[in-house]
Amino acid sequence: MTKPEISWQDFEKIDIRVGTIISVNDFEKARNPSYQLEIDFGDLGIRKSSAQITALYSKEDLIGKQILAVVNFPKKQIANFFSECLVLGVYGENKCEVTLLSPSLPVKNGLEIG
């Protein structure tokens, strides 16, 4: 089932950018297995995110990986951590396996998706 139709103006409100993961730590206080990420978005700076991506990715796999993230959500507190962006991925059939979205070629951090 698809979600309700949105307008082009609705889509334009979403700020999706490319960033490179620069650090990864286990997030022990999260309810579900998660990592705490630091992501370099170039001119936008470094942002933190909590991501439930432990099923398919080791910490070592993630360092240096370029990803896509929504950067204009308000900060969200998860336990003692403030997530500053939403990393984008594709859910597997059981929603525990998330495949990260990333550019197929290296690009400059902070570039906008549209």
C-alpha positions as CSV (number, residue, x, y, z in Angstrom):
1,M,0.0,0.0,0.0
2,T,1.4,3.4,-0.9
3,K,1.2,6.5,1.3
4,P,-1.1,9.5,0.5
5,E,-0.1,11.7,-2.4
6,I,1.9,14.8,-1.6
7,S,2.4,17.9,-3.6
8,W,5.7,19.1,-5.2
9,Q,5.8,21.8,-2.6
10,D,5.6,19.2,0.2
11,F,8.6,17.4,-1.4
12,E,10.6,20.6,-1.7
13,K,10.4,21.0,2.1
14,I,12.5,17.9,2.6
15,D,16.2,18.6,2.7
16,I,18.1,15.4,1.8
17,R,21.9,15.7,1.6
18,V,24.9,13.5,1.1
19,G,27.3,13.0,4.0
20,T,30.2,10.7,4.9
21,I,30.1,8.7,8.1
22,I,33.2,9.7,10.2
23,S,32.6,7.8,13.5
24,V,30.4,4.9,14.7
25,N,29.8,3.8,18.2
26,D,27.5,1.2,19.8
27,F,24.3,2.8,21.2
28,E,23.8,0.6,24.3
29,K,20.9,2.7,25.7
30,A,18.8,2.3,22.6
31,R,15.7,0.0,22.8
32,N,16.7,-1.8,19.5
33,P,20.3,-2.5,18.4
34,S,21.6,0.7,17.0
35,Y,24.7,2.7,16.3
36,Q,25.5,6.4,17.1
37,L,26.9,8.0,13.9
38,E,28.7,11.2,13.3
39,I,28.3,12.3,9.7
40,D,30.2,15.0,7.8
41,F,27.9,17.1,5.6
42,G,30.6,19.5,4.3
43,D,29.5,23.1,4.7
44,L,26.5,22.0,6.9
45,G,28.9,20.6,9.5
46,I,29.0,17.4,11.4
47,R,25.7,15.9,12.5
48,K,24.8,13.0,14.8
49,S,22.3,10.3,14.1
50,S,21.1,7.1,15.7
51,A,20.6,4.3,13.2
52,Q,19.2,0.8,13.5
53,I,21.5,-0.7,10.9
54,T,23.5,-3.2,13.0
55,A,22.0,-6.3,11.2
56,L,23.8,-5.6,7.9
57,Y,26.7,-3.3,8.8
58,S,29.6,-3.5,11.1
59,K,31.1,-0.4,12.5
60,E,34.2,-0.9,10.3
61,D,32.0,-1.1,7.2
62,L,30.5,2.3,7.9
63,I,33.5,4.5,8.4
64,G,34.0,6.5,5.2
65,K,30.7,5.4,3.7
66,Q,28.7,8.1,1.9
67,I,25.0,8.1,2.8
68,L,21.8,10.1,2.2
69,A,20.0,11.8,5.2
70,V,17.2,14.2,5.9
71,V,18.9,17.1,7.6
72,N,16.0,19.5,8.4
73,F,14.1,17.5,11.0
74,P,14.2,18.9,14.5
75,K,16.6,17.2,16.9
76,K,15.1,14.0,18.4
77,Q,16.1,12.7,21.8
78,I,16.7,9.0,22.0
79,A,17.7,7.9,25.5
80,N,20.7,10.2,26.4
81,F,21.5,11.0,22.7
82,F,20.2,13.7,20.4
83,S,19.8,12.6,16.8
84,E,20.2,15.6,14.4
85,C,19.4,14.0,11.0
86,L,17.6,10.9,9.6
87,V,19.8,8.5,7.7
88,L,17.8,7.0,4.8
89,G,17.6,3.3,4.0
90,V,15.5,0.5,2.5
91,Y,13.7,-1.8,4.9
92,G,14.1,-5.5,4.4
93,E,11.1,-7.8,4.7
94,N,11.3,-8.0,8.5
95,K,12.3,-4.3,9.0
96,C,15.3,-5.3,11.1
97,E,17.6,-5.3,8.0
98,V,18.1,-1.8,6.6
99,T,20.1,-1.2,3.5
100,L,21.5,2.3,3.5
101,L,20.9,4.6,0.5
102,S,24.1,6.1,-1.0
103,P,25.3,7.7,-4.2
104,S,26.8,5.3,-6.8
105,L,29.8,7.5,-7.2
106,P,31.7,9.7,-4.7
107,V,30.3,13.2,-4.5
108,K,31.0,16.3,-2.3
109,N,29.6,16.1,1.2
110,G,26.6,18.4,1.7
111,L,25.3,18.2,-1.9
112,E,21.5,18.3,-2.0
113,I,19.3,15.6,-3.4
114,G,16.4,16.6,-5.7
